[in-house]
Amino acid sequence: MIDIGIDESKSHASQLIVVSAIVGNTMQMRKLDAEWKRDLIRSGADYFHATEHWNGSAKAYHGIGRPERKKLLGRLAGHVRHRFLFGASAIVDQDDYRSVTSERFRSQYGSAYGFAFQLLMTMILAELLRQKRHNQPVNVLIEDGHVNAEQVIGFIHDKKKLDSSKGLRIGTYGLGGKRDNPILQAADLLAFAACELANTGESDMFACLAAPKVRNRFLTLPWDKSSVEAAVSDIELHGALRKTGAPGAKRHKDLVMW
């Protein structure tokens, strides 16, 4: 069985949104959970939050100094590298996405966050296929802080009703808080690091997380406006076929790739 933790990060300097996942064997993710919580207690922090990690006044860190925060980051990143199968990140430019999609398209196929989630799940399926783990059920936990989190829960609900022999085999799924779920804190670390890297070309957090020996286990799908334009065109074509009853018509749910 596979566990997937998903969180997102946005840039204040651009319109990029990054949705990231930590993917791992369920038993290994349980071990990560215990190790992660143990190190938080040892350091005197309530939980890890990437945007607050270097903020000296962050309440969750209770005033612990920068040297201890650096050690904590290194230990937590080490747990991810030791326990996970891979990490994945999908990047969407929100302005570009809105410019090439209609309101109707976004309501049906997702906001920028929802579309990034769909891309992310397709990446996860492709990597699980490559690793020959695609027949294992996947449990999906999504950080509940985003305004469109319920939308992606709807996508998973629809997916689970489809033929379970195709694509990801959805087990349990739901929303959860970051504070009590280390797998979501790990996904937050990856999302923040991947967003920072996409915007500036460098990230100390990403360098800490993706050490050279495991860098190829962190997959990133960069933003490509033309691919979304092609997807919109393809979906509009299928819509026209459905209206005419022409051969090749499909219901929109059948177009789910993951």
FILOTOR-939492 format. One record per residue (C-alpha): x, y, z; residue in three letters. Coordinates in Angstrom, 2 decimals. Each point is the difference from the previous one (the first is absolute). Layout:
! FILOTOR-939492
@X:X | Y:Y | Z:Z | mimi:ALA
...
END
This chain:
! FILOTOR-939492
@X:0.00 | Y:0.00 | Z:0.00 | mimi:MET
@X:1.16 | Y:3.52 | Z:-0.86 | mimi:ILE
@X:-0.50 | Y:3.25 | Z:1.96 | mimi:ASP
@X:-0.02 | Y:3.37 | Z:-1.74 | mimi:ILE
@X:0.17 | Y:3.34 | Z:1.85 | mimi:GLY
@X:-0.74 | Y:3.15 | Z:-2.02 | mimi:ILE
@X:0.52 | Y:3.70 | Z:0.74 | mimi:ASP
@X:0.49 | Y:3.17 | Z:-2.02 | mimi:GLU
@X:2.05 | Y:3.16 | Z:-0.02 | mimi:SER
@X:-0.41 | Y:3.34 | Z:-1.75 | mimi:LYS
@X:2.51 | Y:2.69 | Z:-0.88 | mimi:SER
@X:-0.51 | Y:3.62 | Z:1.04 | mimi:HIS
@X:2.34 | Y:1.07 | Z:-2.80 | mimi:ALA
@X:-1.88 | Y:-1.74 | Z:-2.82 | mimi:SER
@X:-3.26 | Y:-1.76 | Z:-0.74 | mimi:GLN
@X:1.45 | Y:-3.49 | Z:0.26 | mimi:LEU
@X:-1.75 | Y:-2.61 | Z:2.11 | mimi:ILE
@X:1.77 | Y:-3.26 | Z:0.79 | mimi:VAL
@X:-1.86 | Y:-3.10 | Z:1.16 | mimi:VAL
@X:2.32 | Y:-2.68 | Z:1.38 | mimi:SER
@X:-0.28 | Y:-3.56 | Z:1.27 | mimi:ALA
@X:2.06 | Y:-2.28 | Z:2.18 | mimi:ILE
@X:-0.63 | Y:-3.60 | Z:-1.04 | mimi:VAL
@X:1.01 | Y:-3.02 | Z:2.05 | mimi:GLY
@X:-0.77 | Y:-3.52 | Z:1.10 | mimi:ASN
@X:-2.55 | Y:0.14 | Z:2.84 | mimi:THR
@X:2.25 | Y:-1.76 | Z:2.50 | mimi:MET
@X:2.90 | Y:2.29 | Z:-0.82 | mimi:GLN
@X:-2.22 | Y:3.08 | Z:0.34 | mimi:MET
@X:-1.05 | Y:-1.20 | Z:3.46 | mimi:ARG
@X:3.67 | Y:-0.16 | Z:0.95 | mimi:LYS
@X:0.54 | Y:3.49 | Z:-1.44 | mimi:LEU
@X:-2.93 | Y:1.22 | Z:2.11 | mimi:ASP
@X:1.56 | Y:-1.32 | Z:3.22 | mimi:ALA
@X:3.52 | Y:1.23 | Z:-0.82 | mimi:GLU
@X:-1.24 | Y:3.43 | Z:-1.07 | mimi:TRP
@X:-2.03 | Y:0.53 | Z:3.18 | mimi:LYS
@X:2.89 | Y:-1.21 | Z:2.15 | mimi:ARG
@X:2.36 | Y:2.58 | Z:-1.50 | mimi:ASP
@X:-2.53 | Y:2.82 | Z:0.35 | mimi:LEU
@X:-0.33 | Y:-0.81 | Z:3.71 | mimi:ILE
@X:3.78 | Y:-0.22 | Z:0.38 | mimi:ARG
@X:0.43 | Y:3.43 | Z:-1.61 | mimi:SER
@X:-2.87 | Y:1.66 | Z:1.87 | mimi:GLY
@X:-2.16 | Y:0.74 | Z:-3.07 | mimi:ALA
@X:-3.70 | Y:-0.82 | Z:-0.30 | mimi:ASP
@X:0.10 | Y:-0.69 | Z:-3.74 | mimi:TYR
@X:1.95 | Y:0.88 | Z:-3.13 | mimi:PHE
@X:-1.26 | Y:2.79 | Z:-2.25 | mimi:HIS
@X:2.32 | Y:1.07 | Z:-2.81 | mimi:ALA
@X:-1.11 | Y:3.65 | Z:-0.17 | mimi:THR
@X:0.55 | Y:0.41 | Z:3.75 | mimi:GLU
@X:3.10 | Y:-2.10 | Z:0.41 | mimi:HIS
@X:2.46 | Y:2.90 | Z:0.03 | mimi:TRP
@X:-2.41 | Y:2.45 | Z:1.68 | mimi:ASN
@X:1.38 | Y:0.64 | Z:3.46 | mimi:GLY
@X:-3.42 | Y:0.93 | Z:1.38 | mimi:SER
@X:-1.93 | Y:-2.99 | Z:-1.39 | mimi:ALA
@X:-2.12 | Y:-1.31 | Z:2.88 | mimi:LYS
@X:0.35 | Y:-3.66 | Z:-0.99 | mimi:ALA
@X:3.77 | Y:0.20 | Z:0.54 | mimi:TYR
@X:-0.09 | Y:1.51 | Z:3.52 | mimi:HIS
@X:3.06 | Y:2.17 | Z:-0.56 | mimi:GLY
@X:2.50 | Y:-2.73 | Z:-0.83 | mimi:ILE
@X:3.07 | Y:1.43 | Z:-1.69 | mimi:GLY
@X:1.13 | Y:-0.15 | Z:-3.60 | mimi:ARG
@X:2.71 | Y:-2.67 | Z:0.57 | mimi:PRO
@X:-2.58 | Y:-2.41 | Z:1.48 | mimi:GLU
@X:-2.43 | Y:0.78 | Z:-2.84 | mimi:ARG
@X:2.72 | Y:-0.81 | Z:-2.51 | mimi:LYS
@X:0.68 | Y:-3.33 | Z:1.72 | mimi:LYS
@X:-3.73 | Y:-0.75 | Z:0.13 | mimi:LEU
@X:-0.41 | Y:0.70 | Z:-3.72 | mimi:LEU
@X:2.88 | Y:-2.33 | Z:-0.79 | mimi:GLY
@X:-1.43 | Y:-2.80 | Z:2.13 | mimi:ARG
@X:-3.51 | Y:0.34 | Z:-1.45 | mimi:LEU
@X:1.31 | Y:0.09 | Z:-3.57 | mimi:ALA
@X:2.01 | Y:-3.11 | Z:0.79 | mimi:GLY
@X:-3.13 | Y:-1.85 | Z:1.11 | mimi:HIS
@X:-1.67 | Y:0.82 | Z:-3.32 | mimi:VAL
@X:2.99 | Y:-1.20 | Z:-2.02 | mimi:ARG
@X:0.22 | Y:-3.21 | Z:2.04 | mimi:HIS
@X:-3.70 | Y:-0.91 | Z:0.01 | mimi:ARG
@X:-1.70 | Y:1.27 | Z:-3.14 | mimi:PHE
@X:-0.32 | Y:-1.55 | Z:-3.46 | mimi:LEU
@X:0.03 | Y:3.33 | Z:-1.82 | mimi:PHE
@X:-1.25 | Y:3.57 | Z:0.06 | mimi:GLY
@X:-1.87 | Y:1.78 | Z:-2.78 | mimi:ALA
@X:-0.87 | Y:3.63 | Z:-0.72 | mimi:SER
@X:-2.24 | Y:1.57 | Z:-2.66 | mimi:ALA
@X:0.28 | Y:3.71 | Z:-0.79 | mimi:ILE
@X:-2.74 | Y:2.22 | Z:-1.44 | mimi:VAL
@X:0.12 | Y:3.70 | Z:-0.82 | mimi:ASP
@X:-3.35 | Y:1.26 | Z:1.26 | mimi:GLN
@X:-0.18 | Y:3.01 | Z:-2.34 | mimi:ASP
@X:0.84 | Y:-2.09 | Z:-3.06 | mimi:ASP
@X:-2.48 | Y:-2.67 | Z:1.05 | mimi:TYR
@X:-2.83 | Y:2.49 | Z:0.34 | mimi:ARG
@X:0.89 | Y:1.57 | Z:-3.35 | mimi:SER
@X:-0.36 | Y:-3.26 | Z:-1.96 | mimi:VAL
@X:-2.97 | Y:-1.56 | Z:1.83 | mimi:THR
@X:-3.64 | Y:1.02 | Z:0.31 | mimi:SER
@X:-1.92 | Y:0.23 | Z:3.26 | mimi:GLU
@X:-1.97 | Y:-3.06 | Z:-1.10 | mimi:ARG
@X:3.21 | Y:-1.95 | Z:-0.64 | mimi:PHE
@X:1.36 | Y:0.92 | Z:3.43 | mimi:ARG
@X:-3.22 | Y:-0.99 | Z:1.75 | mimi:SER
@X:0.09 | Y:-3.41 | Z:-1.68 | mimi:GLN
@X:3.71 | Y:-0.81 | Z:-0.20 | mimi:TYR
@X:1.40 | Y:2.08 | Z:2.81 | mimi:GLY
@X:1.34 | Y:3.28 | Z:1.25 | mimi:SER
@X:3.72 | Y:0.56 | Z:-0.49 | mimi:ALA
@X:0.50 | Y:-1.96 | Z:3.24 | mimi:TYR
@X:-2.39 | Y:-2.72 | Z:-1.17 | mimi:GLY
@X:1.69 | Y:-0.28 | Z:-3.38 | mimi:PHE
@X:3.43 | Y:-0.22 | Z:1.64 | mimi:ALA
@X:-1.40 | Y:-2.78 | Z:2.20 | mimi:PHE
@X:-1.19 | Y:-1.89 | Z:-3.09 | mimi:GLN
@X:3.43 | Y:0.35 | Z:-1.61 | mimi:LEU
@X:1.62 | Y:-1.15 | Z:3.25 | mimi:LEU
@X:-2.14 | Y:-3.14 | Z:0.22 | mimi:MET
@X:0.84 | Y:-0.85 | Z:-3.61 | mimi:THR
@X:3.71 | Y:0.34 | Z:0.85 | mimi:MET
@X:-0.45 | Y:-2.27 | Z:3.01 | mimi:ILE
@X:-1.74 | Y:-2.65 | Z:-2.11 | mimi:LEU
@X:2.77 | Y:0.13 | Z:-2.61 | mimi:ALA
@X:2.71 | Y:-0.46 | Z:2.64 | mimi:GLU
@X:-1.86 | Y:-2.82 | Z:1.76 | mimi:LEU
@X:-0.38 | Y:-1.71 | Z:-3.38 | mimi:LEU
@X:3.75 | Y:0.38 | Z:-0.54 | mimi:ARG
@X:0.65 | Y:-1.51 | Z:3.43 | mimi:GLN
@X:-2.60 | Y:-2.75 | Z:-0.62 | mimi:LYS
@X:-1.94 | Y:1.04 | Z:3.09 | mimi:ARG
@X:-3.12 | Y:1.28 | Z:-1.80 | mimi:HIS
@X:-2.15 | Y:-2.95 | Z:1.13 | mimi:ASN
@X:0.32 | Y:1.00 | Z:3.65 | mimi:GLN
@X:-2.87 | Y:2.03 | Z:1.55 | mimi:PRO
@X:0.93 | Y:3.61 | Z:0.76 | mimi:VAL
@X:-1.14 | Y:2.00 | Z:3.03 | mimi:ASN
@X:-0.12 | Y:3.73 | Z:-0.72 | mimi:VAL
@X:0.19 | Y:2.69 | Z:2.70 | mimi:LEU
@X:-0.28 | Y:3.64 | Z:-1.10 | mimi:ILE
@X:0.82 | Y:3.03 | Z:2.16 | mimi:GLU
@X:-3.31 | Y:1.71 | Z:0.69 | mimi:ASP
@X:1.16 | Y:3.61 | Z:-0.09 | mimi:GLY
@X:-0.67 | Y:0.84 | Z:-3.66 | mimi:HIS
@X:-3.28 | Y:1.56 | Z:-1.09 | mimi:VAL
@X:-0.35 | Y:-2.59 | Z:-2.79 | mimi:ASN
@X:0.90 | Y:-3.05 | Z:2.09 | mimi:ALA
@X:-3.59 | Y:-1.24 | Z:-0.07 | mimi:GLU
@X:0.08 | Y:0.17 | Z:-3.80 | mimi:GLN
@X:2.84 | Y:-2.52 | Z:-0.20 | mimi:VAL
@X:-1.77 | Y:-2.24 | Z:2.49 | mimi:ILE
@X:-2.86 | Y:0.01 | Z:-2.51 | mimi:GLY
@X:2.41 | Y:-1.05 | Z:-2.75 | mimi:PHE
@X:1.19 | Y:-2.94 | Z:2.10 | mimi:ILE
@X:-3.58 | Y:-0.96 | Z:0.83 | mimi:HIS
@X:-0.85 | Y:-0.04 | Z:-3.72 | mimi:ASP
@X:3.16 | Y:-1.94 | Z:-0.80 | mimi:LYS
@X:-0.79 | Y:-2.66 | Z:2.58 | mimi:LYS
@X:-3.37 | Y:-0.63 | Z:-1.64 | mimi:LYS
@X:1.66 | Y:-0.77 | Z:-3.33 | mimi:LEU
@X:1.39 | Y:-3.40 | Z:-1.03 | mimi:ASP
@X:2.54 | Y:-0.81 | Z:2.74 | mimi:SER
@X:2.02 | Y:-2.14 | Z:-2.42 | mimi:SER
@X:1.17 | Y:3.15 | Z:-1.79 | mimi:LYS
@X:2.42 | Y:2.52 | Z:1.42 | mimi:GLY
@X:0.55 | Y:0.54 | Z:3.70 | mimi:LEU
@X:-1.87 | Y:-2.28 | Z:2.40 | mimi:ARG
@X:-1.41 | Y:2.43 | Z:2.53 | mimi:ILE
@X:-0.21 | Y:-1.31 | Z:3.57 | mimi:GLY
@X:-0.72 | Y:2.54 | Z:2.72 | mimi:THR
@X:0.05 | Y:3.73 | Z:-0.65 | mimi:TYR
@X:-0.76 | Y:3.22 | Z:1.81 | mimi:GLY
@X:1.18 | Y:3.33 | Z:1.35 | mimi:LEU
@X:2.26 | Y:0.40 | Z:3.01 | mimi:GLY
@X:1.78 | Y:2.64 | Z:2.04 | mimi:GLY
@X:3.73 | Y:0.54 | Z:-0.32 | mimi:LYS
@X:0.62 | Y:0.16 | Z:3.75 | mimi:ARG
@X:-0.76 | Y:-3.67 | Z:0.73 | mimi:ASP
@X:1.13 | Y:-1.58 | Z:-3.28 | mimi:ASN
@X:3.75 | Y:-0.21 | Z:-0.67 | mimi:PRO
@X:-0.63 | Y:-1.21 | Z:-3.57 | mimi:ILE
@X:-1.73 | Y:3.34 | Z:-0.67 | mimi:LEU
@X:2.85 | Y:1.88 | Z:1.65 | mimi:GLN
@X:2.39 | Y:-1.87 | Z:-2.31 | mimi:ALA
@X:-2.15 | Y:0.92 | Z:-3.00 | mimi:ALA
@X:0.03 | Y:3.62 | Z:1.20 | mimi:ASP
@X:3.80 | Y:-0.09 | Z:0.10 | mimi:LEU
@X:0.14 | Y:-1.30 | Z:-3.57 | mimi:LEU
@X:-2.63 | Y:2.43 | Z:-1.31 | mimi:ALA
@X:1.73 | Y:3.02 | Z:1.54 | mimi:PHE
@X:3.42 | Y:-1.14 | Z:-1.23 | mimi:ALA
@X:-1.23 | Y:-0.76 | Z:-3.53 | mimi:ALA
@X:-1.80 | Y:3.35 | Z:-0.18 | mimi:CYS
@X:3.10 | Y:1.86 | Z:1.17 | mimi:GLU
@X:2.12 | Y:-1.86 | Z:-2.55 | mimi:LEU
@X:-2.46 | Y:0.73 | Z:-2.84 | mimi:ALA
@X:-0.04 | Y:3.72 | Z:0.80 | mimi:ASN
@X:3.63 | Y:0.72 | Z:0.80 | mimi:THR
@X:1.96 | Y:-2.91 | Z:-1.46 | mimi:GLY
@X:1.36 | Y:-0.96 | Z:3.41 | mimi:GLU
@X:-1.29 | Y:-1.22 | Z:3.35 | mimi:SER
@X:1.95 | Y:-0.96 | Z:3.10 | mimi:ASP
@X:-2.97 | Y:-2.06 | Z:1.17 | mimi:MET
@X:-0.14 | Y:-1.92 | Z:-3.27 | mimi:PHE
@X:3.75 | Y:-0.61 | Z:0.17 | mimi:ALA
@X:-0.43 | Y:-1.35 | Z:3.54 | mimi:CYS
@X:-2.95 | Y:-2.19 | Z:-0.96 | mimi:LEU
@X:1.22 | Y:-1.27 | Z:-3.37 | mimi:ALA
@X:3.56 | Y:-1.04 | Z:0.80 | mimi:ALA
@X:1.99 | Y:-1.10 | Z:-3.09 | mimi:PRO
@X:-0.59 | Y:-3.73 | Z:0.48 | mimi:LYS
@X:-3.80 | Y:0.36 | Z:-0.02 | mimi:VAL
@X:-0.48 | Y:3.09 | Z:-2.20 | mimi:ARG
@X:-1.43 | Y:-2.11 | Z:-2.84 | mimi:ASN
@X:-2.78 | Y:-1.18 | Z:2.34 | mimi:ARG
@X:-1.43 | Y:3.53 | Z:0.10 | mimi:PHE
@X:-2.08 | Y:0.44 | Z:-3.15 | mimi:LEU
@X:-1.10 | Y:3.44 | Z:-1.19 | mimi:THR
@X:-2.39 | Y:0.88 | Z:-2.82 | mimi:LEU
@X:0.71 | Y:3.61 | Z:-1.03 | mimi:PRO
@X:-2.72 | Y:2.31 | Z:-1.27 | mimi:TRP
@X:-0.75 | Y:-0.26 | Z:-3.73 | mimi:ASP
@X:-2.75 | Y:2.30 | Z:-1.24 | mimi:LYS
@X:-0.17 | Y:-1.71 | Z:-3.39 | mimi:SER
@X:-0.81 | Y:-3.38 | Z:1.55 | mimi:SER
@X:-3.02 | Y:1.49 | Z:1.79 | mimi:VAL
@X:-1.15 | Y:1.65 | Z:-3.22 | mimi:GLU
@X:0.20 | Y:-3.41 | Z:-1.68 | mimi:ALA
@X:-1.95 | Y:-1.61 | Z:2.86 | mimi:ALA
@X:-2.73 | Y:2.64 | Z:-0.25 | mimi:VAL
@X:-0.23 | Y:-0.55 | Z:-3.75 | mimi:SER
@X:-0.21 | Y:-3.78 | Z:0.43 | mimi:ASP
@X:-2.71 | Y:0.23 | Z:2.65 | mimi:ILE
@X:-2.03 | Y:2.43 | Z:-2.11 | mimi:GLU
@X:0.23 | Y:-2.48 | Z:-2.89 | mimi:LEU
@X:-1.30 | Y:-2.82 | Z:2.20 | mimi:HIS
@X:-2.81 | Y:2.30 | Z:1.14 | mimi:GLY
@X:-1.00 | Y:0.63 | Z:-3.60 | mimi:ALA
@X:0.07 | Y:-3.72 | Z:-0.74 | mimi:LEU
@X:-2.26 | Y:-0.74 | Z:2.95 | mimi:ARG
@X:-2.55 | Y:2.54 | Z:-1.19 | mimi:LYS
@X:-0.14 | Y:-1.52 | Z:-3.49 | mimi:THR
@X:0.19 | Y:-3.61 | Z:1.20 | mimi:GLY
@X:2.92 | Y:-0.57 | Z:-2.36 | mimi:ALA
@X:2.30 | Y:-3.03 | Z:0.43 | mimi:PRO
@X:2.83 | Y:0.66 | Z:2.41 | mimi:GLY
@X:-2.13 | Y:2.03 | Z:2.41 | mimi:ALA
@X:0.79 | Y:-0.46 | Z:3.68 | mimi:LYS
@X:-1.42 | Y:1.20 | Z:3.27 | mimi:ARG
@X:2.32 | Y:2.54 | Z:1.66 | mimi:HIS
@X:0.72 | Y:-2.38 | Z:2.92 | mimi:LYS
@X:1.35 | Y:-2.55 | Z:-2.45 | mimi:ASP
@X:2.73 | Y:2.49 | Z:-0.89 | mimi:LEU
@X:1.58 | Y:-0.30 | Z:3.45 | mimi:VAL
@X:3.58 | Y:-1.15 | Z:-0.58 | mimi:MET
@X:0.81 | Y:-1.16 | Z:3.51 | mimi:TRP
END
